[in-house]
Amino acid sequence: MGRLDGKVVFITGVARGQGRRHAIRFAEEGADIIGFDLLDEIKGSPSAPATQEDMDETVRQVEALDRRIIATKADVRDYAAVKSAVDVGVAQLGRLDVVLGNAGVFTAPALAHELEDDIFMDTLDINVAGVWRTAKAAIPHLKKNEQGGSIILTSSVAGLMGYPNFAHYVSSKHAVVGLMRTLALELAPDHIRVNSIHPGSVNTVMVTNDTIAKLFRPDLENPTAADFAEAAKQMNPMGIDMLESFDISNAMVFLASDEARYITGVTLPVDAGTMVQ
Amino acid sequence: MGRVSGKVAFVTGAARGQGRAHALRLAEEGADIIAVDLCGPVPDLQYDHATPDDLAETVKQIEALDRRIVAREADVRDFDALKGVVDEGVAELGGLDIVVANAGICIIADAESTTPEIWKNTIDTNLTGVWHTVQATVPHLKGRGAGSIILTSSAAGLVALPFLTAYIAAKHGVTGLGKAYALELGRFNIRVNTIHPGGVDTPMGGMGAAFPEYIEKNPGIVMGGYGVLPETTTQAVDQANAVLWLASDEAKFVTGTQISVDAGMVVC
């Protein structure tokens, strides 16, 4: 008996990283999955893009759990594509209960006054407007459920605190909180709950790359993963270097389940205490 | 396999209401319980206090789940008494992993009508009692090398509501206390979070009958404090499900957070 038996969850950015782990964790709890990913280059990204092979691996792992998954290629910057992905998925799986607005980017860090205009705007387009388009496309399906639904937006500790050198990312993740709060108010009459999750550093390619290592170790010319870990451990009271994706997935499952049926409008950090330090 | 199998949880205010729900939910998922409750009167309460029979009923329900429970009458305002029960329970059950500082009172009075006694009893129970609970239990959690502490604050620990000055002050204090402990205890792998219930269907809810007098006496003060979901009153089990999640390894890197379980009361 899973905690999400019979539910269908829509996940963006599902090819790898947190999105893949959410798909597997939700499938373990009995849910079927609708997902998409960009599978293409993004300007300024310090890591290689997710590939079709990544997506195939997500599909394989969900299907190994005897759950269904409808996985397609789509871009959160393209509303028609997002709408098509969710509509096609719902047509095949029959319903929609949970939405995880997970897709996001972290590109080309620089001081705010040195950021390039297209880098800044693209970050907002993906991290905020992309989440809005995801919600917009999904809400009509959620409203068909008498028992409502749950929307969980992936923000970041950078959605609650400032950080130098990534004004674009910090701005976008703060904006996700405003979107979450507004959606929570607008959708409450339909029993649709909306919350945001605020991960600290998570062990995915968005974090484990040279650009991030140099950001956190400006004192070293060629910092290693171990050098990054040393700095990261100083940033939270539990003294850990990185979270794993499933730590975020477990919070998603809780907020998606009926155990959280009265939780809405909440900003939930999963950050080993970074916010209190 | 339960989500907190083999763990031991200490719950204050466990005779009924949210405290009993926490004890039951944790026991359903495999934990043994150390429970305390005052089981007696506090001056000025506008609802019936818990009784020894209530605590006995909690014991009966836990034992019906085939879990062990050490339950004692004790006052969270009395550090030595509280520590005595904790130490006794840990000796009997073999350790401590989870702490739920739930005991609290709520007395409705406008600012003008709040007497020094109301202030003192509220702060002593709702804030100092929580501090006592943590102080008495942390040594055992450190001995275990890990732990999860959940403090019951309130929506009133994040925002102000009318006619509750002492309660608001105490519950805001609990919110700060949670953050402060999270900061210091993280390096011992002890997590500390606060939950923030809105309206809960428990005997304490009986205090609501005291509001009209103060509303009438204070025209122009907006009541507020309602959730946005269609059903605004939560059940004790909804609070207990949040406690369970925070207590479990599913939340093993969640610390220093404030989780509202309030039907959206503080978002608006």
Interface residues (C-beta under 8 A of the other chain):
Chain A: R181 A184 L185 A188 P189 H191 R193 G200 N236 P237 M238 G239 I240 L243 D247 N250 A251 V253 F254 E259 A260 R261 Y262 I263 T264 G265 V266 L268 P269 V270 D271 A272 G273 M275 V276 Q277
Chain B: K179 A180 A182 L183 E184 L185 G186 R187 N189 R191 G198 G227 V228 L229 P230 E231 T234 D238 N241 A242 L244 W245 E250 A251 K252 F253 V254 T255 G256 T257 I259 S260 V261 D262 A263 G264 V266 V267 C268
